Amino acid sequence: MAISTRVRFAVKEDAAAILRIYETYIKNTTVTFEVEVPTVSAFEERMERITAQFPWLVCEIDGKVAGYAYASKHGERAAYRWSADLSVYIDEKYHRRGIAAALYEAVQALLRAQGYYTVYAGVSTPNPKSEAFHTAMGFRNLGEFKNVGHKLGQWCGVAWYELPLAAYGDTPKEAVAVRELSEVFCAKVLAEAEKKVR
């Protein structure tokens, strides 16, 4: 029986399914420094705030959310506004199927079209899988904030990774919201991502 794969923009109604994936990372890992599971309504508000400007994608396998990736602000100060942070979380049942890479590449393509120049990823350490993943995706390791967080009885660092999306010009245009991109372009990006999922 053929497996149905779909990559699409996340909607508010996905919050509970996305939170089920994220909850495992919050409770059982140091991958995220979040320590309390947010309520579904709080997570819906978080999604709404982020998706007003940035892409948030989900990958569905046979109708179930198997993973998600999104971009968000890199910093609050105005001069940061051409940079974004990336995050990706995959349900452990769907690891090693290319979902993370497919979602990351799609989010990057959308950000590039929006007018962003650099993306960053903060990887809690030790996390050899995520460090290897970001290196394989072309990110450059900028260094590590050692022992910057404490969770699950241990001190953890955060390694920062950087990936340029475009050549840096003297006067960058303002980045547009993701919803301002062409529907045809977005559909093409999502379809390409679907092909990469195994």
Buried (B, 14 or more C-beta within 10 A) or exposed (E): EEEEBBBBBBEEEBBEBBBBBBBBBBEEEBBBBEEEBBEBEEBBBBBEEBBEBBBBBBBBBEEEBBBBBBBBBBEEEEEEBBBBBBBBBBBEEBEEBBBBBBBBBBBBBBBBBBBBBBBBBBBBBEBEEBBEBBEEBEBEEEEBBEEBBEBEEEEBBBBBBBBEBBEEEEEEEEBEEBEEBEEEEBEEBBEBBBEBBE
